[in-house]
């Protein structure tokens, strides 16, 4: 069994009575220093750095707010349950590349923010600004497809029909059981890191850093996959996690670690990669249906079983540490991806 800084990494897991073993002798990935530099400069990660600077303008003075900045959704006390409130603005580059895919993604990303918290979505509102009616039509077609796939209605919002640009923003309301909420700020040293994603898909033809694993699947399948996080939260198997978003797997993990005030070591040879893709490309992709969580070592087998049963490929990729760094490893090589003492992803700790 491999060790790092005295802490064992449990690469063996049992699911359905079958033992799966990730080989210790997989070929090494590209030079780790080059990979780390490439990921640190990836725009999906670098564009998050301004978030922390905004907090000074938004003082929170409410006993009902359980969690806010740094989470996939704000958590608001509502008795035995909590309200989950989130919003996402579609990247302008995506809107320019494919308005219909942008509309679909506006639903996709919001639904995943609620799912990542162990909750279920209730409804959405949107703000659509357009300078071209054909663009508007394509955006709305995409949104309609997303609504049909994920069964979450848009019940209001605002339309700017004559702006000199096209933009789309969507906010979502969800709910979760109070004792089953999964946060980004609760990872603890010694926990195991599990990555899970649907590998049945391909890079989107209009936007190659988006991996489409959802648009061609039926509602029942998608909702069953999304329900994995709710099941994990309600079973008490996972307390910290996020949906893998535009910063990619390691960028998303870095956001979780930074918010939790911890570090991690990740073995990149353990990261599942879809057939036909290289590790560097995959780590810069939004996977469509994917999550990264931390869990206690004794819960690993059950966490992997839940993801596997719900149609996601899952693997242990590392362990949370008490340090200030996200370290990536391949064989005997190591590289610092982020040193949170000097680097920031979002600036939220």
KABELUR-V72023 format. One record per residue. N is the residue number from 1. RES is the residue in three letters. PSI is psi in whole degrees, -180 to 180 (999 if undefined). NEAR is the number of other C-alpha atoms within 8 Angstrom. Layout:
# KABELUR-V72023
n;res;psi;near
N;RES;PSI;NEAR
N;RES;PSI;NEAR
This chain:
# KABELUR-V72023
n;res;psi;near
1;UNK;131;6
2;UNK;148;5
3;UNK;154;8
4;UNK;121;8
5;UNK;39;4
6;UNK;3;5
7;UNK;121;7
8;UNK;146;8
9;UNK;114;11
10;UNK;90;8
11;UNK;-1;8
12;UNK;131;8
13;UNK;150;11
14;UNK;126;10
15;UNK;130;11
16;UNK;32;5
17;UNK;4;5
18;UNK;136;6
19;UNK;124;8
20;UNK;135;8
21;UNK;124;7
22;UNK;117;7
23;UNK;140;5
24;UNK;-6;4
25;UNK;30;5
26;UNK;151;6
27;UNK;144;5
28;UNK;153;7
29;UNK;-175;9
30;UNK;166;6
31;UNK;125;6
32;UNK;-38;13
33;UNK;-41;8
34;UNK;-41;8
35;UNK;-44;10
36;UNK;-44;12
37;UNK;-40;9
38;UNK;-41;8
39;UNK;-40;12
40;UNK;-31;10
41;UNK;-1;8
42;UNK;129;10
43;UNK;-28;7
44;UNK;-25;10
45;UNK;-48;15
46;UNK;-29;10
47;UNK;-3;7
48;UNK;-12;9
49;UNK;-19;11
50;UNK;-9;9
51;UNK;-47;10
52;UNK;-31;9
53;UNK;-19;7
54;UNK;-22;8
55;UNK;-31;9
56;UNK;-20;6
57;UNK;-5;5
58;UNK;69;6
59;UNK;139;6
60;UNK;120;5
61;UNK;75;4
62;UNK;127;5
63;UNK;-16;5
64;UNK;-15;7
65;UNK;111;11
66;UNK;-40;9
67;UNK;152;8
68;UNK;-107;9
69;UNK;139;7
70;UNK;-14;11
71;UNK;160;10
72;UNK;-27;13
73;UNK;147;12
74;UNK;146;14
75;UNK;121;12
76;UNK;128;12
77;UNK;132;11
78;UNK;53;8
79;UNK;-128;6
80;UNK;-11;6
81;UNK;174;10
82;UNK;151;13
83;UNK;139;13
84;UNK;126;14
85;UNK;124;13
86;UNK;163;13
87;UNK;148;10
88;UNK;137;10
89;UNK;135;9
90;UNK;133;12
91;UNK;133;6
92;UNK;-34;8
93;UNK;-36;6
94;UNK;-41;12
95;UNK;-40;13
96;UNK;-33;7
97;UNK;-41;8
98;UNK;95;10
99;UNK;-38;14
100;UNK;-43;12
101;UNK;-34;11
102;UNK;-45;13
103;UNK;-43;17
104;UNK;-45;15
105;UNK;-29;12
106;UNK;-33;15
107;UNK;-46;12
108;UNK;-50;11
109;UNK;-36;10
110;UNK;-42;14
111;UNK;-38;11
112;UNK;-33;11
113;UNK;-39;13
114;UNK;-44;19
115;UNK;-40;15
116;UNK;-26;15
117;UNK;3;16
118;UNK;21;16
119;UNK;-172;15
120;UNK;141;10
121;UNK;151;12
122;UNK;-56;10
123;UNK;166;11
124;UNK;159;13
125;UNK;158;11
126;UNK;159;12
127;UNK;116;11
128;UNK;124;12
129;UNK;128;13
130;UNK;150;15
131;UNK;5;11
132;UNK;125;8
133;UNK;-27;7
134;UNK;-39;6
135;UNK;-44;11
136;UNK;-44;10
137;UNK;-44;8
138;UNK;-40;11
139;UNK;-46;14
140;UNK;-35;10
141;UNK;-41;11
142;UNK;-42;15
143;UNK;-41;14
144;UNK;-42;10
145;UNK;-42;9
146;UNK;-42;15
147;UNK;-44;12
148;UNK;-38;9
149;UNK;-40;11
150;UNK;-2;11
151;UNK;41;8
152;UNK;119;10
153;UNK;151;8
154;UNK;122;9
155;UNK;8;7
156;UNK;-172;7
157;UNK;-145;7
158;UNK;143;7
159;UNK;127;7
160;UNK;102;9
161;UNK;1;8
162;UNK;35;8
163;UNK;159;9
164;UNK;17;6
165;UNK;170;7
166;UNK;130;13
167;UNK;152;11
168;UNK;129;12
169;UNK;138;12
170;UNK;137;14
171;UNK;149;12
172;UNK;145;14
173;UNK;132;13
174;UNK;179;13
175;UNK;160;13
176;UNK;160;14
177;UNK;136;11
178;UNK;-37;10
179;UNK;8;5
180;UNK;10;13
181;UNK;136;13
182;UNK;120;12
183;UNK;167;12
184;UNK;-11;16
185;UNK;15;12
186;UNK;14;8
187;UNK;140;15
188;UNK;148;10
189;UNK;141;10
190;UNK;-16;10
191;UNK;155;13
192;UNK;142;15
193;UNK;127;13
194;UNK;131;14
195;UNK;139;14
196;UNK;136;12
197;UNK;156;11
198;UNK;115;13
199;UNK;-3;9
200;UNK;87;6
201;UNK;-163;9
202;UNK;157;7
203;UNK;138;10
204;UNK;135;10
205;UNK;-24;5
206;UNK;-17;6
207;UNK;94;10
208;UNK;-19;9
209;UNK;7;10
210;UNK;126;11
211;UNK;114;13
212;UNK;108;11
213;UNK;11;14
214;UNK;-35;9
215;UNK;-22;7
216;UNK;6;5
217;UNK;157;9
218;UNK;163;7
219;UNK;-45;10
220;UNK;-44;6
221;UNK;-46;8
222;UNK;-44;12
223;UNK;-32;9
224;UNK;-41;9
225;UNK;-46;12
226;UNK;-33;11
227;UNK;-7;10
228;UNK;-42;11
229;UNK;-38;12
230;UNK;-43;15
231;UNK;-44;10
232;UNK;-40;13
233;UNK;-45;14
234;UNK;-24;12
235;UNK;-4;8
236;UNK;21;8
237;UNK;-24;12
238;UNK;132;14
239;UNK;-22;15
240;UNK;135;14
241;UNK;166;16
242;UNK;157;16
243;UNK;143;14
244;UNK;118;14
245;UNK;-156;10
246;UNK;-29;10
247;UNK;-2;15
248;UNK;178;16
249;UNK;-55;14
250;UNK;-32;8
251;UNK;-41;11
252;UNK;-43;15
253;UNK;-41;10
254;UNK;-39;11
255;UNK;-43;12
256;UNK;-45;15
257;UNK;-44;15
258;UNK;-44;16
259;UNK;-34;11
260;UNK;-14;12
261;UNK;34;9
262;UNK;177;15
263;UNK;-172;15
264;UNK;159;14
265;UNK;130;13
266;UNK;131;11
267;UNK;106;11
268;UNK;-20;10
269;UNK;-16;11
270;UNK;-9;9
271;UNK;121;10
272;UNK;137;7
273;UNK;133;9
274;UNK;147;8
275;UNK;134;4
276;UNK;-6;4
277;UNK;149;8
278;UNK;162;7
279;UNK;-40;8
280;UNK;-42;7
281;UNK;-43;9
282;UNK;-38;11
283;UNK;-9;10
284;UNK;13;14
285;UNK;145;14
286;UNK;117;13
287;UNK;-5;14
288;UNK;-62;11
289;UNK;97;13
290;UNK;149;12
291;UNK;153;12
292;UNK;131;15
293;UNK;161;12
294;UNK;145;15
295;UNK;159;15
296;UNK;146;11
297;UNK;-37;9
298;UNK;-12;5
299;UNK;-3;9
300;UNK;-48;12
301;UNK;-43;10
302;UNK;-37;9
303;UNK;-47;12
304;UNK;-39;13
305;UNK;-42;11
306;UNK;-49;11
307;UNK;-45;14
308;UNK;-46;10
309;UNK;-29;7
310;UNK;14;10
311;UNK;17;8
312;UNK;144;13
313;UNK;123;11
314;UNK;149;12
315;UNK;151;11
316;UNK;126;13
317;UNK;-8;13
318;UNK;-164;12
319;UNK;144;14
320;UNK;138;16
321;UNK;170;12
322;UNK;1;9
323;UNK;-170;7
324;UNK;16;10
325;UNK;149;13
326;UNK;109;15
327;UNK;133;13
328;UNK;147;14
329;UNK;146;14
330;UNK;113;12
331;UNK;-124;7
332;UNK;0;5
333;UNK;147;7
334;UNK;154;9
335;UNK;144;10
336;UNK;118;11
337;UNK;-47;12
338;UNK;136;11
339;UNK;104;11
340;UNK;-9;10
341;UNK;-26;6
342;UNK;-22;5
343;UNK;160;7
344;UNK;147;10
345;UNK;-53;12
346;UNK;-20;11
347;UNK;8;11
348;UNK;122;9
349;UNK;999;7
